[in-house]
Structures are given as structure tokens and as C-alpha cells.
Amino acid sequence: MTRLGFVIESKACIACHSCAVACKVENNLPDEVWWNRILTDGGPNMDSPAGTYPNLSISTVPMACQHCENPACVKVCPVGATYKDAETGVVRQDYDKCIGCRMCVAACPYTGVRNFNWDEPKYAIGQPMGALDIPVHEKHVVEKCTMCWHRLAKGEQPACIEPCPARIRHFGDFDDPNSEVSKLVRENECSQLLEDRGTNPSVYYVM
């Protein structure tokens, strides 16, 4: 079996947003759509600290679809548009099947990782960009991180891995005990988001 996923050393994140930008460009995401975000656990705005000067604190949480082993979104999709790939564990989205009911959005406990295209996708430069082998974005469908499925099919890593200057993002197979991600989870204190929901995310954060 294979269970692909990420280990993220969030304490070492410098909030440069390189991973988010790489994801947006690679997957030709429309304006205002982000599959990968760097959330701030601090002040009310992105990259703003909590507290009052000089007693300030800030931490970041890289956030995208958690590609859960027990995904709540798959259970509620009435047409099978949201499904889990049996060979890799990746939670995928079939745009052609999606009827826009947004039940997957409501069921997902990780707020904001899914986007619904209310209108025809628009692009800042007036035309699509990014990889040529990605699905075309459509109106009235739900979409999210695909773990760069088109890159996985070619034996490549997701686009968010390579540009990280701090090298805090790691990708691999959790079912392989010798993989880098498996070793990181064994050798470090790690957590998963909303562990009490029983979804068992395929994203681990090094504490």
C-alpha cells in the first residue's frame, strides 16, 4: 500500500508564501483562489503578530487539503466526485462529476481548504498559465489541492515542495517505514490538525 502525505516543520516556517505561490502558478489557479495558504496564528491579519508591542508573538500554520485517511468529504458526496485514490491515498476531485452541491465543503472540518467557483474563472494576466496537463477550472464546481496529481503521475513531487527556502516541507509515503516522512514522524514530536475528528490527516506538523 501507499499513503502519500506531508511532514511540515511549521516552527521553522518563515512565512515567505513561496509554497502558496508555486501552487497557484503550477495549477493555474484563478484570481482569489488559493489551495495552499500560510495562516497566521497571531493577529487579525495575514503575517500580523498577536499581543501589543513589545510583547508580541506569532506562529504560522501552512494549510491545504489534509488528504485524510478517513475523509469526511468523500462520505457525503452524492455523486462520487470527491473520492480517495486507492493506490496513493490522495483525496481527489472529479470536476466532470461535481454537481456543485458543496456538501464536501460543509463536511470538511478544515475550513477554507476547498474552493467553489461561483463564476467563470478569471486570471490577472487575461489568460491561463501553469502546467499544460492540469484539469481546466470550471464554473460551479468545488476544487482543492490535488497533491499535484499531474506531477505525481510523472514521478515528481508536488510543486509546493521545491521552492521552500527553509526546506520545511517534506513529501513521501507514510506506508514506507524507510521514507523521509516516516522517519520524521518517528523521530519528532508531531501533531495532526483536529485529531479528535477521526479523519487521520496525511499532513503532520513537527512541534
N, C-alpha and C positions, 0 to 999 in steps of 0.2 A: 504493500500500500504506500501511497504518497500523501502527505499533508503539507502543502506549501504554506509558508507564512513568514512573518517578520519578527525580528527582535530589534527594539529601538531603545537606545541608551538616551532616554529623554532628558536626563540631568545634564548631559553634555551638549544638548541642542543649543545652537547659537541663534536660532530663530531667523535665519537668513532667507527662509522660504524658497531655497533652491529646489527642493524636492517638489514643492507645490507647483512651481513654475514649469519644471521639467515635465510633470504630469500633464499640466494644462496644454503645453505645446505638443507633446508626443501624441496625446489623444484628441487633439483638435477641439478642445472644449469651447463651447460658445461663451459669449460675454456673460459675466456674472456667475458662471458655473465653475465650481472648484470641487474636484473629487478628493483632493488631498489638501488638508489645511493644517496650519500650526496655530493651535488655540492657546490663548494666554490664561493661565490660572493666576490672575492678579487683578489688575484694574478693569474698568468697564470697556476699554477699547483694545484692539489688537496691539500687542507689544507694549502695553502700559502696565506699570507696576501697581501693586496694592500698597496701601498704607499712606502715610504722609511723610514728607521729607523731614529729617534724613532717615527715617525708619521705613524703608521701602523693601519690598520683596517681590519677586516674580519667578514664575516657572512656566514652562511650555509643555503642551501635550500634542504631539503630532497625531492627527486624526484622519482616518479614512474608513472605508468599509472594513470590518473586522474579520470577514471571511470565516464566520463561525463554523465550528464542527457541528453544532446543533442550531442552525439558523432559524430564527423566528419568522423571517420574511418568506422563506420557502414554504412554510406550513400554511400560510394564509393566502398565497397567490392562487386564484381560482382557475387560472389557465396554464399554469406551468411556465410562465415567462421568467420567473425567478427560480433558479434551480441550482443544485450543487453538483459540480462535476465529480463524478465518481472516481476518476483516476488521479485527480490532483487535490481535491478538497476545495477548489476555488468556487466561490458563490458567483454565479454568472447571471446575466440578464439577456433575454432574447427580445430584442426590440420589435420584431415582427409579430410576436405573440402578445406583447403587452397591450392591455386594453385601457390603461390609464386610470385604473380604479384607485391606485395609491394605497392599497391595503398593506403592501410591503413597507411603505413609509411609516404607516401608523404602527405596525407591529415591531419594527426595528427599535431596540432600546437605545441605540447610539444616534442621538439626534443630529440631523444635518448631514449624514453621510450619503443620503440619496437625494437626487435632484429630479424634479418633474418639469419637463419642458412645456410650459403653458403656451408658448408661441413658437413660430418657426425660428430655429437657431440663427443668431446673428453673430457676426465676427467683426472685431475692431478694425481690421485691415480690409474688410469687404469681401474676403474670400477665405475658404478653409486653408488650414496649414497643418503640419504634423505628418505622421506616418501615413503611407498610402493604403495600408492593409487594415485599417480600423473600420468598424461599422460606421455608417453615416448617421449622424444625430438627427432625430426626428421629433416633430411636434407631438405633444400629448402622450409621451412615454416617460417612464422612470428610467434613470440611468445612475451609474455609480462606478466606483473603482472596479476595474476588471482584472486587477493584478497584471495589467498589460498583457492580456491573453495573446495578442498577436506576437509579442516578443517571446513569451514562453514557448510558443509553437516553434520558434526558431532556435530554442536553447539559450535565449538571452534572459537577463534579469529585468525586472520592472524598471521603468525609466527613472523612478524616484531614487534608486539606489546609487547610481553612478555620480550624480553631481554634488552629493553631500560633502562639503569641505571638511566637516568634523568626523566623517566616517562613522556616524552613529547608527546608521540603518543597515541591518543585516537581513539577508534573504536566504531561504533554503527549505529543506524537507525535515519536518519535525519527526517523521517516522524513521528517519535515518539517524541512529544514535551517534554516528561519527560526523554528522554535518555541523557546520559552524553554529547554526541556530540552536541545535540540540545541546551542544557543549555550553553555549552561553546561558541557556536556561538552567542547566545543571550546576554551573559554577557561580551563578549570581542569584541574588535575591530579586525575583521578578514578580510582576503582577499583571493581571489582565483587567480590562475595564469591565465594571459591573459583573463581577464573578458570580454574584448571587442570583443572576438571571438564568443561569444554567445553559448559556449559549456556547461556552468554551471557545472564545475567540482564538484565531490563529495569529494574533498580534500580542506579543509580550513586551512589557516595558521594564527595563532594568532599573531597579530602585536606587 
